[in-house]
Amino acid sequence: MKKRAVSPVIATVLLIALVTAAAAIVFLVVIPMLRPGATPYFVATPGSSSVNATYRSISIQIEARGGDLVFDGVTCEQITILEVSNVGASIAENNKITVTIKATFEIGEEYTFTFTFTSGDSTFESVFEHKA
């Protein structure tokens, strides 16, 4: 019985196809899993501005890094927030929005804010501390 091997040309073509398929799998599946998702970066000047005799406001800049974000809102356990600007605003990657929070802030007090964002199909929270 005579055994025959695959021709060198066919073997080379099959090897190239196999390597191409493996590279495509790594590129389309593995690389996106390793890339970090969108994250907010907060910038704020300590302090607050007087709105009137009772209320003060804090302005915080939020920059989207690593992808696009949608600002869904903010909460604070220490106080009741009266008004928040730019809720529902989209933040394109490497762009900023300014969020103004109006409440009965006490000057010199530290407040912990929980911001909620959406990126793609996922919703997440990010904590930011600020001294009024």
Secondary structure, DSSP 8 states (H G I E B T S, - for coil): -------HHHHHHHHHHHHHHHHHHIIIIIHHHHS---EEEEE--SS-EESSSS-EEEEEEEEEESS-EEEEEEEESSS-EEEESSTT-EE-BT-EEEEEEEE---TT-EEEEEEEEEETTEEEEEEEEEE-
